[in-house]
Amino acid sequence: MYVILVYDVNEKRVAKACKFCRRYLNWVQNSVFEGELTEARMARMKSGLRVVINEEEDSVLIFKLRDQSLIDKQVMGLERSPTDNVF
């Protein structure tokens, strides 16, 4: 499945959350990640994120798509981390 993950975490945890998410997904912009994941890797990522974030203060949004071809991605301005697999 193709995943877009966006987080809003307390600044004390931003670096740790970013480092953790980069193990699973492509970092495309501050607090925004995308990429292909299997169900098993998605489960491991979610489990690990629960350790990194504080669910009382932080927010993580995960958008799942069956196929990356369903995305019409348009970039205005600088694309920080271009991904070859998104059109």
N, CA, C and O atoms as a Maestro MAE file, in Angstrom:
{
 s_m_m2io_version
 :::
 2.0.0
}

f_m_ct {
 s_m_title
 :::
 protein
 m_atom[348] {
  # First column is atom index #
  i_m_mmod_type
  r_m_x_coord
  r_m_y_coord
  r_m_z_coord
  i_m_residue_number
  s_m_chain_name
  s_m_pdb_residue_name
  s_m_pdb_atom_name
  i_m_atomic_number
  :::
  1 25 0.842 -1.169 0.000 1 A "MET " " N  " 7
  2 3 0.000 0.000 0.000 1 A "MET " " CA " 6
  3 2 0.888 1.233 0.000 1 A "MET " " C  " 6
  4 15 2.028 1.186 0.461 1 A "MET " " O  " 8
  5 25 0.365 2.331 -0.516 2 A "TYR " " N  " 7
  6 3 1.107 3.587 -0.527 2 A "TYR " " CA " 6
  7 2 0.615 4.419 0.649 2 A "TYR " " C  " 6
  8 15 -0.587 4.516 0.893 2 A "TYR " " O  " 8
  9 25 1.556 5.019 1.375 3 A "VAL " " N  " 7
  10 3 1.232 5.716 2.621 3 A "VAL " " CA " 6
  11 2 1.766 7.141 2.587 3 A "VAL " " C  " 6
  12 15 2.887 7.391 2.145 3 A "VAL " " O  " 8
  13 25 0.948 8.059 3.059 4 A "ILE " " N  " 7
  14 3 1.394 9.429 3.335 4 A "ILE " " CA " 6
  15 2 1.193 9.632 4.829 4 A "ILE " " C  " 6
  16 15 0.089 9.451 5.344 4 A "ILE " " O  " 8
  17 25 2.260 10.007 5.522 5 A "LEU " " N  " 7
  18 3 2.218 10.209 6.971 5 A "LEU " " CA " 6
  19 2 2.563 11.658 7.276 5 A "LEU " " C  " 6
  20 15 3.532 12.204 6.749 5 A "LEU " " O  " 8
  21 25 1.765 12.266 8.124 6 A "VAL " " N  " 7
  22 3 1.971 13.650 8.550 6 A "VAL " " CA " 6
  23 2 1.894 13.681 10.059 6 A "VAL " " C  " 6
  24 15 0.986 13.094 10.648 6 A "VAL " " O  " 8
  25 25 2.838 14.359 10.693 7 A "TYR " " N  " 7
  26 3 2.763 14.439 12.149 7 A "TYR " " CA " 6
  27 2 2.892 15.865 12.645 7 A "TYR " " C  " 6
  28 15 3.465 16.730 11.983 7 A "TYR " " O  " 8
  29 25 2.348 16.080 13.817 8 A "ASP " " N  " 7
  30 3 2.470 17.345 14.545 8 A "ASP " " CA " 6
  31 2 2.780 16.941 15.978 8 A "ASP " " C  " 6
  32 15 1.882 16.597 16.746 8 A "ASP " " O  " 8
  33 25 4.065 16.988 16.331 9 A "VAL " " N  " 7
  34 3 4.480 16.550 17.665 9 A "VAL " " CA " 6
  35 2 5.165 17.694 18.402 9 A "VAL " " C  " 6
  36 15 5.637 18.651 17.789 9 A "VAL " " O  " 8
  37 25 5.210 17.580 19.708 10 A "ASN " " N  " 7
  38 3 5.886 18.564 20.537 10 A "ASN " " CA " 6
  39 2 7.337 18.690 20.084 10 A "ASN " " C  " 6
  40 15 7.966 17.691 19.737 10 A "ASN " " O  " 8
  41 25 7.868 19.906 20.085 11 A "GLU " " N  " 7
  42 3 9.217 20.132 19.559 11 A "GLU " " CA " 6
  43 2 10.280 19.297 20.267 11 A "GLU " " C  " 6
  44 15 11.350 19.068 19.703 11 A "GLU " " O  " 8
  45 25 10.009 18.837 21.490 12 A "LYS " " N  " 7
  46 3 10.958 17.972 22.198 12 A "LYS " " CA " 6
  47 2 11.101 16.618 21.501 12 A "LYS " " C  " 6
  48 15 12.120 15.944 21.656 12 A "LYS " " O  " 8
  49 25 10.085 16.221 20.736 13 A "ARG " " N  " 7
  50 3 10.083 14.904 20.097 13 A "ARG " " CA " 6
  51 2 10.206 14.958 18.573 13 A "ARG " " C  " 6
  52 15 10.195 13.911 17.925 13 A "ARG " " O  " 8
  53 25 10.320 16.128 17.999 14 A "VAL " " N  " 7
  54 3 10.347 16.254 16.539 14 A "VAL " " CA " 6
  55 2 11.514 15.488 15.928 14 A "VAL " " C  " 6
  56 15 11.314 14.717 14.990 14 A "VAL " " O  " 8
  57 25 12.710 15.680 16.430 15 A "ALA " " N  " 7
  58 3 13.884 15.018 15.847 15 A "ALA " " CA " 6
  59 2 13.765 13.501 15.942 15 A "ALA " " C  " 6
  60 15 14.098 12.788 14.995 15 A "ALA " " O  " 8
  61 25 13.299 13.016 17.068 16 A "LYS " " N  " 7
  62 3 13.157 11.569 17.254 16 A "LYS " " CA " 6
  63 2 12.076 11.006 16.328 16 A "LYS " " C  " 6
  64 15 12.251 9.933 15.749 16 A "LYS " " O  " 8
  65 25 10.968 11.724 16.189 17 A "ALA " " N  " 7
  66 3 9.890 11.277 15.300 17 A "ALA " " CA " 6
  67 2 10.363 11.263 13.854 17 A "ALA " " C  " 6
  68 15 10.076 10.321 13.116 17 A "ALA " " O  " 8
  69 25 11.078 12.289 13.449 18 A "CYS " " N  " 7
  70 3 11.591 12.371 12.077 18 A "CYS " " CA " 6
  71 2 12.552 11.218 11.804 18 A "CYS " " C  " 6
  72 15 12.427 10.529 10.792 18 A "CYS " " O  " 8
  73 25 13.497 11.012 12.693 19 A "LYS " " N  " 7
  74 3 14.473 9.933 12.522 19 A "LYS " " CA " 6
  75 2 13.778 8.578 12.435 19 A "LYS " " C  " 6
  76 15 14.150 7.736 11.617 19 A "LYS " " O  " 8
  77 25 12.777 8.370 13.273 20 A "PHE " " N  " 7
  78 3 12.049 7.106 13.267 20 A "PHE " " CA " 6
  79 2 11.300 6.916 11.947 20 A "PHE " " C  " 6
  80 15 11.392 5.850 11.339 20 A "PHE " " O  " 8
  81 25 10.568 7.920 11.500 21 A "CYS " " N  " 7
  82 3 9.769 7.806 10.274 21 A "CYS " " CA " 6
  83 2 10.639 7.598 9.038 21 A "CYS " " C  " 6
  84 15 10.220 6.933 8.090 21 A "CYS " " O  " 8
  85 25 11.843 8.159 9.041 22 A "ARG " " N  " 7
  86 3 12.743 8.001 7.902 22 A "ARG " " CA " 6
  87 2 13.196 6.560 7.728 22 A "ARG " " C  " 6
  88 15 13.658 6.192 6.648 22 A "ARG " " O  " 8
  89 25 13.077 5.739 8.758 23 A "ARG " " N  " 7
  90 3 13.425 4.315 8.630 23 A "ARG " " CA " 6
  91 2 12.397 3.569 7.785 23 A "ARG " " C  " 6
  92 15 12.689 2.496 7.257 23 A "ARG " " O  " 8
  93 25 11.207 4.126 7.656 24 A "TYR " " N  " 7
  94 3 10.121 3.439 6.962 24 A "TYR " " CA " 6
  95 2 9.682 4.119 5.669 24 A "TYR " " C  " 6
  96 15 9.271 3.448 4.723 24 A "TYR " " O  " 8
  97 25 9.768 5.454 5.626 25 A "LEU " " N  " 7
  98 3 9.202 6.212 4.509 25 A "LEU " " CA " 6
  99 2 10.189 7.265 4.013 25 A "LEU " " C  " 6
  100 15 11.188 7.547 4.675 25 A "LEU " " O  " 8
  101 25 9.909 7.843 2.851 26 A "ASN " " N  " 7
  102 3 10.719 8.930 2.294 26 A "ASN " " CA " 6
  103 2 10.293 10.244 2.940 26 A "ASN " " C  " 6
  104 15 9.105 10.558 3.008 26 A "ASN " " O  " 8
  105 25 11.263 10.998 3.408 27 A "TRP " " N  " 7
  106 3 11.006 12.303 4.018 27 A "TRP " " CA " 6
  107 2 10.880 13.317 2.885 27 A "TRP " " C  " 6
  108 15 11.870 13.610 2.214 27 A "TRP " " O  " 8
  109 25 9.688 13.855 2.661 28 A "VAL " " N  " 7
  110 3 9.468 14.759 1.532 28 A "VAL " " CA " 6
  111 2 9.350 16.225 1.938 28 A "VAL " " C  " 6
  112 15 9.533 17.116 1.108 28 A "VAL " " O  " 8
  113 25 9.052 16.474 3.189 29 A "GLN " " N  " 7
  114 3 8.926 17.844 3.667 29 A "GLN " " CA " 6
  115 2 8.864 17.791 5.188 29 A "GLN " " C  " 6
  116 15 8.632 16.725 5.760 29 A "GLN " " O  " 8
  117 25 9.066 18.921 5.846 30 A "ASN " " N  " 7
  118 3 8.985 18.924 7.307 30 A "ASN " " CA " 6
  119 2 7.716 18.222 7.765 30 A "ASN " " C  " 6
  120 15 6.608 18.618 7.402 30 A "ASN " " O  " 8
  121 25 7.888 17.187 8.558 31 A "SER " " N  " 7
  122 3 6.775 16.439 9.151 31 A "SER " " CA " 6
  123 2 5.899 15.700 8.137 31 A "SER " " C  " 6
  124 15 4.779 15.313 8.471 31 A "SER " " O  " 8
  125 25 6.379 15.494 6.911 32 A "VAL " " N  " 7
  126 3 5.615 14.790 5.886 32 A "VAL " " CA " 6
  127 2 6.482 13.686 5.276 32 A "VAL " " C  " 6
  128 15 7.626 13.915 4.883 32 A "VAL " " O  " 8
  129 25 5.906 12.486 5.208 33 A "PHE " " N  " 7
  130 3 6.610 11.313 4.686 33 A "PHE " " CA " 6
  131 2 5.684 10.565 3.749 33 A "PHE " " C  " 6
  132 15 4.463 10.631 3.886 33 A "PHE " " O  " 8
  133 25 6.271 9.846 2.788 34 A "GLU " " N  " 7
  134 3 5.452 9.035 1.898 34 A "GLU " " CA " 6
  135 2 6.264 7.856 1.406 34 A "GLU " " C  " 6
  136 15 7.495 7.880 1.399 34 A "GLU " " O  " 8
  137 25 5.539 6.816 0.993 35 A "GLY " " N  " 7
  138 3 6.217 5.654 0.434 35 A "GLY " " CA " 6
  139 2 5.365 4.406 0.503 35 A "GLY " " C  " 6
  140 15 4.245 4.420 1.014 35 A "GLY " " O  " 8
  141 25 5.923 3.318 -0.028 36 A "GLU " " N  " 7
  142 3 5.275 2.011 -0.080 36 A "GLU " " CA " 6
  143 2 5.582 1.248 1.205 36 A "GLU " " C  " 6
  144 15 6.723 1.230 1.667 36 A "GLU " " O  " 8
  145 25 4.568 0.624 1.773 37 A "LEU " " N  " 7
  146 3 4.735 -0.211 2.963 37 A "LEU " " CA " 6
  147 2 3.892 -1.473 2.831 37 A "LEU " " C  " 6
  148 15 2.800 -1.447 2.264 37 A "LEU " " O  " 8
  149 25 4.404 -2.563 3.356 38 A "THR " " N  " 7
  150 3 3.589 -3.766 3.482 38 A "THR " " CA " 6
  151 2 2.747 -3.612 4.746 38 A "THR " " C  " 6
  152 15 3.006 -2.731 5.565 38 A "THR " " O  " 8
  153 25 1.754 -4.458 4.901 39 A "GLU " " N  " 7
  154 3 0.933 -4.422 6.125 39 A "GLU " " CA " 6
  155 2 1.803 -4.661 7.357 39 A "GLU " " C  " 6
  156 15 1.597 -4.026 8.392 39 A "GLU " " O  " 8
  157 25 2.781 -5.578 7.254 40 A "ALA " " N  " 7
  158 3 3.642 -5.895 8.396 40 A "ALA " " CA " 6
  159 2 4.519 -4.699 8.780 40 A "ALA " " C  " 6
  160 15 4.658 -4.384 9.962 40 A "ALA " " O  " 8
  161 25 5.107 -4.037 7.782 41 A "ARG " " N  " 7
  162 3 5.942 -2.854 8.087 41 A "ARG " " CA " 6
  163 2 5.086 -1.713 8.639 41 A "ARG " " C  " 6
  164 15 5.531 -0.966 9.509 41 A "ARG " " O  " 8
  165 25 3.859 -1.581 8.133 42 A "MET " " N  " 7
  166 3 2.950 -0.558 8.650 42 A "MET " " CA " 6
  167 2 2.673 -0.821 10.129 42 A "MET " " C  " 6
  168 15 2.693 0.108 10.937 42 A "MET " " O  " 8
  169 25 2.419 -2.069 10.486 43 A "ALA " " N  " 7
  170 3 2.146 -2.417 11.881 43 A "ALA " " CA " 6
  171 2 3.363 -2.125 12.762 43 A "ALA " " C  " 6
  172 15 3.219 -1.601 13.866 43 A "ALA " " O  " 8
  173 25 4.563 -2.464 12.274 44 A "ARG " " N  " 7
  174 3 5.782 -2.177 13.052 44 A "ARG " " CA " 6
  175 2 5.991 -0.675 13.211 44 A "ARG " " C  " 6
  176 15 6.372 -0.203 14.282 44 A "ARG " " O  " 8
  177 25 5.741 0.071 12.140 45 A "MET " " N  " 7
  178 3 5.910 1.518 12.199 45 A "MET " " CA " 6
  179 2 4.945 2.132 13.218 45 A "MET " " C  " 6
  180 15 5.347 2.955 14.041 45 A "MET " " O  " 8
  181 25 3.685 1.733 13.159 46 A "LYS " " N  " 7
  182 3 2.692 2.274 14.091 46 A "LYS " " CA " 6
  183 2 3.028 1.916 15.530 46 A "LYS " " C  " 6
  184 15 2.864 2.738 16.432 46 A "LYS " " O  " 8
  185 25 3.491 0.712 15.745 47 A "SER " " N  " 7
  186 3 3.870 0.280 17.088 47 A "SER " " CA " 6
  187 2 5.042 1.116 17.607 47 A "SER " " C  " 6
  188 15 5.035 1.548 18.760 47 A "SER " " O  " 8
  189 25 6.034 1.340 16.768 48 A "GLY " " N  " 7
  190 3 7.187 2.147 17.159 48 A "GLY " " CA " 6
  191 2 6.832 3.600 17.394 48 A "GLY " " C  " 6
  192 15 7.370 4.237 18.299 48 A "GLY " " O  " 8
  193 25 5.922 4.133 16.576 49 A "LEU " " N  " 7
  194 3 5.503 5.527 16.754 49 A "LEU " " CA " 6
  195 2 4.803 5.737 18.092 49 A "LEU " " C  " 6
  196 15 4.917 6.803 18.696 49 A "LEU " " O  " 8
  197 25 4.087 4.731 18.549 50 A "ARG " " N  " 7
  198 3 3.410 4.854 19.845 50 A "ARG " " CA " 6
  199 2 4.411 5.043 20.980 50 A "ARG " " C  " 6
  200 15 4.089 5.644 22.005 50 A "ARG " " O  " 8
  201 25 5.625 4.529 20.794 51 A "VAL " " N  " 7
  202 3 6.684 4.701 21.789 51 A "VAL " " CA " 6
  203 2 7.289 6.094 21.690 51 A "VAL " " C  " 6
  204 15 7.643 6.690 22.707 51 A "VAL " " O  " 8
  205 25 7.410 6.617 20.472 52 A "VAL " " N  " 7
  206 3 8.065 7.902 20.223 52 A "VAL " " CA " 6
  207 2 7.179 9.085 20.618 52 A "VAL " " C  " 6
  208 15 7.665 10.052 21.204 52 A "VAL " " O  " 8
  209 25 5.892 9.016 20.303 53 A "ILE " " N  " 7
  210 3 5.016 10.174 20.539 53 A "ILE " " CA " 6
  211 2 4.314 10.077 21.894 53 A "ILE " " C  " 6
  212 15 4.306 9.032 22.544 53 A "ILE " " O  " 8
  213 25 3.741 11.181 22.283 54 A "ASN " " N  " 7
  214 3 2.879 11.237 23.458 54 A "ASN " " CA " 6
  215 2 1.458 11.415 22.918 54 A "ASN " " C  " 6
  216 15 1.114 12.481 22.407 54 A "ASN " " O  " 8
  217 25 0.648 10.383 23.031 55 A "GLU " " N  " 7
  218 3 -0.691 10.421 22.431 55 A "GLU " " CA " 6
  219 2 -1.612 11.451 23.091 55 A "GLU " " C  " 6
  220 15 -2.677 11.754 22.554 55 A "GLU " " O  " 8
  221 25 -1.219 11.987 24.239 56 A "GLU " " N  " 7
  222 3 -1.996 13.038 24.899 56 A "GLU " " CA " 6
  223 2 -1.712 14.412 24.283 56 A "GLU " " C  " 6
  224 15 -2.540 15.317 24.390 56 A "GLU " " O  " 8
  225 25 -0.540 14.578 23.636 57 A "GLU " " N  " 7
  226 3 -0.130 15.878 23.109 57 A "GLU " " CA " 6
  227 2 0.079 15.900 21.594 57 A "GLU " " C  " 6
  228 15 -0.112 16.938 20.960 57 A "GLU " " O  " 8
  229 25 0.464 14.783 21.018 58 A "ASP " " N  " 7
  230 3 0.910 14.733 19.624 58 A "ASP " " CA " 6
  231 2 -0.157 14.154 18.703 58 A "ASP " " C  " 6
  232 15 -1.114 13.517 19.142 58 A "ASP " " O  " 8
  233 25 0.042 14.398 17.416 59 A "SER " " N  " 7
  234 3 -0.903 13.909 16.406 59 A "SER " " CA " 6
  235 2 -0.130 13.333 15.224 59 A "SER " " C  " 6
  236 15 0.824 13.939 14.736 59 A "SER " " O  " 8
  237 25 -0.553 12.159 14.771 60 A "VAL " " N  " 7
  238 3 0.006 11.534 13.570 60 A "VAL " " CA " 6
  239 2 -1.164 11.147 12.673 60 A "VAL " " C  " 6
  240 15 -2.083 10.452 13.106 60 A "VAL " " O  " 8
  241 25 -1.127 11.598 11.421 61 A "LEU " " N  " 7
  242 3 -2.148 11.229 10.441 61 A "LEU " " CA " 6
  243 2 -1.505 10.311 9.414 61 A "LEU " " C  " 6
  244 15 -0.435 10.619 8.888 61 A "LEU " " O  " 8
  245 25 -2.152 9.186 9.125 62 A "ILE " " N  " 7
  246 3 -1.658 8.236 8.139 62 A "ILE " " CA " 6
  247 2 -2.744 8.037 7.081 62 A "ILE " " C  " 6
  248 15 -3.846 7.574 7.376 62 A "ILE " " O  " 8
  249 25 -2.407 8.397 5.847 63 A "PHE " " N  " 7
  250 3 -3.316 8.223 4.719 63 A "PHE " " CA " 6
  251 2 -2.841 7.008 3.946 63 A "PHE " " C  " 6
  252 15 -1.687 6.957 3.521 63 A "PHE " " O  " 8
  253 25 -3.726 6.016 3.755 64 A "LYS " " N  " 7
  254 3 -3.380 4.802 3.036 64 A "LYS " " CA " 6
  255 2 -4.099 4.786 1.694 64 A "LYS " " C  " 6
  256 15 -5.297 5.058 1.610 64 A "LYS " " O  " 8
  257 25 -3.347 4.462 0.648 65 A "LEU " " N  " 7
  258 3 -3.911 4.314 -0.688 65 A "LEU " " CA " 6
  259 2 -3.541 2.928 -1.210 65 A "LEU " " C  " 6
  260 15 -2.451 2.426 -0.936 65 A "LEU " " O  " 8
  261 25 -4.431 2.329 -1.944 66 A "ARG " " N  " 7
  262 3 -4.139 1.007 -2.499 66 A "ARG " " CA " 6
  263 2 -2.994 1.050 -3.486 66 A "ARG " " C  " 6
  264 15 -2.221 0.097 -3.592 66 A "ARG " " O  " 8
  265 25 -2.880 2.161 -4.217 67 A "ASP " " N  " 7
  266 3 -1.892 2.238 -5.290 67 A "ASP " " CA " 6
  267 2 -1.426 3.677 -5.429 67 A "ASP " " C  " 6
  268 15 -2.239 4.599 -5.364 67 A "ASP " " O  " 8
  269 25 -0.139 3.881 -5.618 68 A "GLN " " N  " 7
  270 3 0.391 5.233 -5.735 68 A "GLN " " CA " 6
  271 2 -0.083 5.941 -6.996 68 A "GLN " " C  " 6
  272 15 0.011 7.165 -7.081 68 A "GLN " " O  " 8
  273 25 -0.589 5.202 -7.973 69 A "SER " " N  " 7
  274 3 -1.081 5.836 -9.193 69 A "SER " " CA " 6
  275 2 -2.362 6.629 -8.943 69 A "SER " " C  " 6
  276 15 -2.797 7.388 -9.809 69 A "SER " " O  " 8
  277 25 -2.968 6.463 -7.773 70 A "LEU " " N  " 7
  278 3 -4.173 7.207 -7.432 70 A "LEU " " CA " 6
  279 2 -3.875 8.640 -6.988 70 A "LEU " " C  " 6
  280 15 -4.791 9.430 -6.761 70 A "LEU " " O  " 8
  281 25 -2.588 8.968 -6.867 71 A "ILE " " N  " 7
  282 3 -2.182 10.290 -6.393 71 A "ILE " " CA " 6
  283 2 -1.884 11.205 -7.572 71 A "ILE " " C  " 6
  284 15 -1.168 10.823 -8.498 71 A "ILE " " O  " 8
  285 25 -2.422 12.387 -7.535 72 A "ASP " " N  " 7
  286 3 -2.068 13.427 -8.491 72 A "ASP " " CA " 6
  287 2 -1.292 14.466 -7.684 72 A "ASP " " C  " 6
  288 15 -1.869 15.419 -7.160 72 A "ASP " " O  " 8
  289 25 0.005 14.272 -7.595 73 A "LYS " " N  " 7
  290 3 0.849 15.137 -6.769 73 A "LYS " " CA " 6
  291 2 1.330 16.314 -7.601 73 A "LYS " " C  " 6
  292 15 1.885 16.137 -8.685 73 A "LYS " " O  " 8
  293 25 1.113 17.512 -7.085 74 A "GLN " " N  " 7
  294 3 1.578 18.728 -7.736 74 A "GLN " " CA " 6
  295 2 2.422 19.495 -6.734 74 A "GLN " " C  " 6
  296 15 2.006 19.718 -5.597 74 A "GLN " " O  " 8
  297 25 3.603 19.894 -7.160 75 A "VAL " " N  " 7
  298 3 4.533 20.615 -6.285 75 A "VAL " " CA " 6
  299 2 4.673 22.033 -6.791 75 A "VAL " " C  " 6
  300 15 4.918 22.262 -7.975 75 A "VAL " " O  " 8
  301 25 4.518 22.981 -5.890 76 A "MET " " N  " 7
  302 3 4.762 24.381 -6.216 76 A "MET " " CA " 6
  303 2 5.980 24.816 -5.417 76 A "MET " " C  " 6
  304 15 6.041 24.590 -4.209 76 A "MET " " O  " 8
  305 25 6.924 25.419 -6.061 77 A "GLY " " N  " 7
  306 3 8.135 25.830 -5.362 77 A "GLY " " CA " 6
  307 2 9.122 24.684 -5.251 77 A "GLY " " C  " 6
  308 15 9.102 23.751 -6.054 77 A "GLY " " O  " 8
  309 25 9.967 24.759 -4.271 78 A "LEU " " N  " 7
  310 3 11.051 23.814 -4.079 78 A "LEU " " CA " 6
  311 2 10.545 22.473 -3.587 78 A "LEU " " C  " 6
  312 15 9.818 22.406 -2.596 78 A "LEU " " O  " 8
  313 25 10.926 21.401 -4.275 79 A "GLU " " N  " 7
  314 3 10.619 20.056 -3.808 79 A "GLU " " CA " 6
  315 2 11.839 19.569 -3.038 79 A "GLU " " C  " 6
  316 15 12.883 19.294 -3.629 79 A "GLU " " O  " 8
  317 25 11.708 19.464 -1.728 80 A "ARG " " N  " 7
  318 3 12.848 19.162 -0.863 80 A "ARG " " CA " 6
  319 2 13.451 17.788 -1.104 80 A "ARG " " C  " 6
  320 15 14.670 17.657 -1.210 80 A "ARG " " O  " 8
  321 25 12.621 16.774 -1.191 81 A "SER " " N  " 7
  322 3 13.103 15.410 -1.397 81 A "SER " " CA " 6
  323 2 12.256 14.740 -2.463 81 A "SER " " C  " 6
  324 15 11.298 14.036 -2.142 81 A "SER " " O  " 8
  325 25 12.599 14.950 -3.732 82 A "PRO " " N  " 7
  326 3 11.783 14.354 -4.783 82 A "PRO " " CA " 6
  327 2 11.790 12.835 -4.698 82 A "PRO " " C  " 6
  328 15 12.815 12.226 -4.393 82 A "PRO " " O  " 8
  329 25 10.643 12.230 -4.968 83 A "THR " " N  " 7
  330 3 10.552 10.786 -5.018 83 A "THR " " CA " 6
  331 2 10.291 10.391 -6.450 83 A "THR " " C  " 6
  332 15 9.439 10.972 -7.123 83 A "THR " " O  " 8
  333 25 11.023 9.409 -6.909 84 A "ASP " " N  " 7
  334 3 10.898 8.973 -8.299 84 A "ASP " " CA " 6
  335 2 9.609 8.224 -8.553 84 A "ASP " " C  " 6
  336 15 9.145 8.160 -9.692 84 A "ASP " " O  " 8
  337 25 9.012 7.646 -7.497 85 A "ASN " " N  " 7
  338 3 7.872 6.772 -7.711 85 A "ASN " " CA " 6
  339 2 6.527 7.483 -7.588 85 A "ASN " " C  " 6
  340 15 5.490 6.820 -7.626 85 A "ASN " " O  " 8
  341 25 6.506 8.788 -7.443 86 A "VAL " " N  " 7
  342 3 5.247 9.526 -7.362 86 A "VAL " " CA " 6
  343 2 5.178 10.470 -8.559 86 A "VAL " " C  " 6
  344 15 6.133 11.186 -8.859 86 A "VAL " " O  " 8
  345 25 4.052 10.457 -9.221 87 A "PHE " " N  " 7
  346 3 3.882 11.298 -10.402 87 A "PHE " " CA " 6
  347 2 2.993 12.467 -10.100 87 A "PHE " " C  " 6
  348 15 2.734 13.289 -10.979 87 A "PHE " " O  " 8
  :::
 }
 m_bond[347] {
  # First column is bond index #
  i_m_from
  i_m_to
  i_m_order
  :::
  1 1 2 1
  2 2 3 1
  3 3 4 2
  4 3 5 1
  5 5 6 1
  6 6 7 1
  7 7 8 2
  8 7 9 1
  9 9 10 1
  10 10 11 1
  11 11 12 2
  12 11 13 1
  13 13 14 1
  14 14 15 1
  15 15 16 2
  16 15 17 1
  17 17 18 1
  18 18 19 1
  19 19 20 2
  20 19 21 1
  21 21 22 1
  22 22 23 1
  23 23 24 2
  24 23 25 1
  25 25 26 1
  26 26 27 1
  27 27 28 2
  28 27 29 1
  29 29 30 1
  30 30 31 1
  31 31 32 2
  32 31 33 1
  33 33 34 1
  34 34 35 1
  35 35 36 2
  36 35 37 1
  37 37 38 1
  38 38 39 1
  39 39 40 2
  40 39 41 1
  41 41 42 1
  42 42 43 1
  43 43 44 2
  44 43 45 1
  45 45 46 1
  46 46 47 1
  47 47 48 2
  48 47 49 1
  49 49 50 1
  50 50 51 1
  51 51 52 2
  52 51 53 1
  53 53 54 1
  54 54 55 1
  55 55 56 2
  56 55 57 1
  57 57 58 1
  58 58 59 1
  59 59 60 2
  60 59 61 1
  61 61 62 1
  62 62 63 1
  63 63 64 2
  64 63 65 1
  65 65 66 1
  66 66 67 1
  67 67 68 2
  68 67 69 1
  69 69 70 1
  70 70 71 1
  71 71 72 2
  72 71 73 1
  73 73 74 1
  74 74 75 1
  75 75 76 2
  76 75 77 1
  77 77 78 1
  78 78 79 1
  79 79 80 2
  80 79 81 1
  81 81 82 1
  82 82 83 1
  83 83 84 2
  84 83 85 1
  85 85 86 1
  86 86 87 1
  87 87 88 2
  88 87 89 1
  89 89 90 1
  90 90 91 1
  91 91 92 2
  92 91 93 1
  93 93 94 1
  94 94 95 1
  95 95 96 2
  96 95 97 1
  97 97 98 1
  98 98 99 1
  99 99 100 2
  100 99 101 1
  101 101 102 1
  102 102 103 1
  103 103 104 2
  104 103 105 1
  105 105 106 1
  106 106 107 1
  107 107 108 2
  108 107 109 1
  109 109 110 1
  110 110 111 1
  111 111 112 2
  112 111 113 1
  113 113 114 1
  114 114 115 1
  115 115 116 2
  116 115 117 1
  117 117 118 1
  118 118 119 1
  119 119 120 2
  120 119 121 1
  121 121 122 1
  122 122 123 1
  123 123 124 2
  124 123 125 1
  125 125 126 1
  126 126 127 1
  127 127 128 2
  128 127 129 1
  129 129 130 1
  130 130 131 1
  131 131 132 2
  132 131 133 1
  133 133 134 1
  134 134 135 1
  135 135 136 2
  136 135 137 1
  137 137 138 1
  138 138 139 1
  139 139 140 2
  140 139 141 1
  141 141 142 1
  142 142 143 1
  143 143 144 2
  144 143 145 1
  145 145 146 1
  146 146 147 1
  147 147 148 2
  148 147 149 1
  149 149 150 1
  150 150 151 1
  151 151 152 2
  152 151 153 1
  153 153 154 1
  154 154 155 1
  155 155 156 2
  156 155 157 1
  157 157 158 1
  158 158 159 1
  159 159 160 2
  160 159 161 1
  161 161 162 1
  162 162 163 1
  163 163 164 2
  164 163 165 1
  165 165 166 1
  166 166 167 1
  167 167 168 2
  168 167 169 1
  169 169 170 1
  170 170 171 1
  171 171 172 2
  172 171 173 1
  173 173 174 1
  174 174 175 1
  175 175 176 2
  176 175 177 1
  177 177 178 1
  178 178 179 1
  179 179 180 2
  180 179 181 1
  181 181 182 1
  182 182 183 1
  183 183 184 2
  184 183 185 1
  185 185 186 1
  186 186 187 1
  187 187 188 2
  188 187 189 1
  189 189 190 1
  190 190 191 1
  191 191 192 2
  192 191 193 1
  193 193 194 1
  194 194 195 1
  195 195 196 2
  196 195 197 1
  197 197 198 1
  198 198 199 1
  199 199 200 2
  200 199 201 1
  201 201 202 1
  202 202 203 1
  203 203 204 2
  204 203 205 1
  205 205 206 1
  206 206 207 1
  207 207 208 2
  208 207 209 1
  209 209 210 1
  210 210 211 1
  211 211 212 2
  212 211 213 1
  213 213 214 1
  214 214 215 1
  215 215 216 2
  216 215 217 1
  217 217 218 1
  218 218 219 1
  219 219 220 2
  220 219 221 1
  221 221 222 1
  222 222 223 1
  223 223 224 2
  224 223 225 1
  225 225 226 1
  226 226 227 1
  227 227 228 2
  228 227 229 1
  229 229 230 1
  230 230 231 1
  231 231 232 2
  232 231 233 1
  233 233 234 1
  234 234 235 1
  235 235 236 2
  236 235 237 1
  237 237 238 1
  238 238 239 1
  239 239 240 2
  240 239 241 1
  241 241 242 1
  242 242 243 1
  243 243 244 2
  244 243 245 1
  245 245 246 1
  246 246 247 1
  247 247 248 2
  248 247 249 1
  249 249 250 1
  250 250 251 1
  251 251 252 2
  252 251 253 1
  253 253 254 1
  254 254 255 1
  255 255 256 2
  256 255 257 1
  257 257 258 1
  258 258 259 1
  259 259 260 2
  260 259 261 1
  261 261 262 1
  262 262 263 1
  263 263 264 2
  264 263 265 1
  265 265 266 1
  266 266 267 1
  267 267 268 2
  268 267 269 1
  269 269 270 1
  270 270 271 1
  271 271 272 2
  272 271 273 1
  273 273 274 1
  274 274 275 1
  275 275 276 2
  276 275 277 1
  277 277 278 1
  278 278 279 1
  279 279 280 2
  280 279 281 1
  281 281 282 1
  282 282 283 1
  283 283 284 2
  284 283 285 1
  285 285 286 1
  286 286 287 1
  287 287 288 2
  288 287 289 1
  289 289 290 1
  290 290 291 1
  291 291 292 2
  292 291 293 1
  293 293 294 1
  294 294 295 1
  295 295 296 2
  296 295 297 1
  297 297 298 1
  298 298 299 1
  299 299 300 2
  300 299 301 1
  301 301 302 1
  302 302 303 1
  303 303 304 2
  304 303 305 1
  305 305 306 1
  306 306 307 1
  307 307 308 2
  308 307 309 1
  309 309 310 1
  310 310 311 1
  311 311 312 2
  312 311 313 1
  313 313 314 1
  314 314 315 1
  315 315 316 2
  316 315 317 1
  317 317 318 1
  318 318 319 1
  319 319 320 2
  320 319 321 1
  321 321 322 1
  322 322 323 1
  323 323 324 2
  324 323 325 1
  325 325 326 1
  326 326 327 1
  327 327 328 2
  328 327 329 1
  329 329 330 1
  330 330 331 1
  331 331 332 2
  332 331 333 1
  333 333 334 1
  334 334 335 1
  335 335 336 2
  336 335 337 1
  337 337 338 1
  338 338 339 1
  339 339 340 2
  340 339 341 1
  341 341 342 1
  342 342 343 1
  343 343 344 2
  344 343 345 1
  345 345 346 1
  346 346 347 1
  347 347 348 2
  :::
 }
}
